Amino acid sequence: MKPVPEGILFPTMMLGFTLARRPYEVTVEPQGLPPVTAFGATTGYQHPERIETVLEQVIGSARFFQDRFERRIESPELLVTLIPALHGQAFDGFLHLGDVLSASYLPDPVRDKVLAHEVAHQWWGHRAPWASYRDQWLSEALAEYSALLYLEAESEKGGRSLQQALDAYTNELLGSFESSFNPFGSQVVVDLMRKGAHRIGPIGHGYRARTVETPTAYRTMSYRKGALVLHMIRMRLRLATGDDGTFFELLAELAAKPPSQGLTTTDLAQRLERRLPEDDWRRFFDQWVYGTEIPSYRWDAQLVGSDEAPALRLSLEQLDASPDFAVVLPLRVRFTDDREQNLFVRSAGRLEEIEFRLDATPTSIELNPDHAVLARMIGRSRRSGTLLDDSR
């Protein structure tokens, strides 16, 4: 950091330090970024090459976030320190990263995601802080989902890594062991959720969401469910506009908000209302941020009519949620000519029979594709007893 002129005092929001025996330190000055210094101990399984690898990954994610959020890192330098721990923590211009992140046995997407999450806090939490503990989920959810965006865009298996993370986060909330062998999954947390999910609080309760039975609930709600809420917003905006431009514009706008104001859930809802006023965003946040219900959908789809005039008959029943819980589920139809059509089903807590007219015979259909809505899907599509496509 630049030396402070003698006689000048200013308040410090936070202070961190790292000590090491046999330390190794390297500084680079990447184009478009402030100087980045990596520091760690060369003991045990650590050595300079691993510390430099972490440095390269931090630089890559920082450059990605600067471009995506259209805001430069404001700290005059970025210090990256490896510490003997299993966690990471982000200070303003200073990262504590568990040295296991440099270990070769850790799956690449998990390591990259954790590193990128802490780098993303230079925007979410420091450049754009939360207004109260009830809004703190925005900082963690935005950092978590930003890290997933980085994986999606930069890694060789970006799309698959994003899908694996969304699968794992969904199954954690549902208390399902389906992601036991998923690198992003945690059997321990799933077991806690199976036993105590009925007692945990919503995202909007902040750290008060956790209970004695589920000490991990704050992380599950703020990091996992929070990221899924942002993903739902992204999918809704994409289906409405045809691409992700509006969602990324929203992120850049949030990152540009004056730090003195802080991020709030209400502010996010108002910004979405301006972009997509036809949607009931207040209900969306009431259900997903201030409520804890996660619906299940039992569905069955069958092709009816003739080849000249095909139609799709959908039976849909909402379970595990109150009667007034309402969502819009996308239904993706694929045809033989590689064409896709997105239909929309509004579910409001009752058994529904809906028929869609099609202009051609589909090869497959998928209800709730791309994790568009956080839900458990139970069903299949068929034609005369022939399976067209299985849902998750």
Order of alpha helices (4+ residues) and beta strands (2+ residues): beta-beta-alpha-beta-beta-beta-alpha-alpha-alpha-alpha-alpha-alpha-alpha-alpha-beta-beta-beta-beta-beta-beta-beta-beta
